[in-house]
């Protein structure tokens, strides 16, 4: 299969305008300038010369199971530490009122929306006790992170054991998505079980420094998050300056850990991120929803941090729209270039999911997972920001 496009944006190499990309089975076998293509091949090619082609976008953090909920409380106008824990309580109440059928319908709707926007891979967090099949057989590439949660050790251990058993059962079937049970957050898992999760040494995804209430939990052993945990009659067991500091002090291997949010990082956190070359996932819509302090995206990128993009969930966002996240990031961070934002949506997303050998750039032998947007601007990097949805989406060479 051979495509001729207005632009081929490789991310890691040159832009070919106009260009071609040749695909065999699931892989890219050739790409380059249209001038280098023979007349015979040009005649046989599929003409998408009205499109700018990019590597497929990667939604590095989502909670598709929460799509059916919608925002559980109105968006926060002014940041207050207790807002986050109030949201957690209402989220749990509303989620428990939904039928499994409603949750599964929401997952499927979320998948359809993301594909239309040009997403080819996801990093999805999911509960252990719902059906994982809709996500695993969505056609997406990526990672599924069953969330381990429980400050009571017996509960956390049971969820981990059941998740590992379920993982083994699902791995008998073919899927483009691999399964990696992960802690929801450091403070939400009993230390003994947290240790067991990290000892397995898989790629992990974990909410880190998400809220001010989490910051106060670690820095002052106080705040609304402590009150929430005390409702379970469990004393604080994570004594450290931050979640990352706790993991490091307890000699848990964080080298394959991806950090979700990172809205309230400490100096120690920054040092550990740099030392371990950790990826960070920013969710602009969710960040705005909770009224967090400004996210220093421009500065982080200048420092060389790997920052990917995620939608988070509809429970803490106004829409499940990856293109919307890109546009919001552009609006909120005008100093960040379009090139950097598209790199976050592609190559950085691949690094965050440990899929950089397959995804994130258009290169020979990489997956033929790509997206095309109408070429309305002379600057191809501007075209996704002008689009409402993708005009072409391929995952492993298959048109979606």
Secondary structure, DSSP 8 states (H G I E B T S, - for coil): -EEEEEEEE-SSS-EESSEEEEEETTEEEEEEEGGGS-HHHHHHSEEEEEEEEEE-EEEEEE-GGGTTT--SS---SS--HHHHHHHHHHHHHHHHTS-HHHHHHHHHHHHHHHHHHTEEEEEEEE-TTS--HHHHTSS-EEEEEEEE-BSSHHHHHHHHHHHHHHHHHHTTS--SEEE--EESBSTTB-HHHHHHHHHT---EEEEES-SHHHHHHHHHS-SHHHHHHHTTT------SSSHHHHHHHTT---TTEEEEE-TT--HHHHHHHHHHT-EEEE-HHHHHHTT-----HHHHHHTT-EEEE--B-GGGSS---HHHHHHHHHHH-TTS-HHHHHHHHTHHHHHHTT-TTTSSS--TTSB--EEEEE--SSSHHHHHHH-SS-SEEEETTEE-
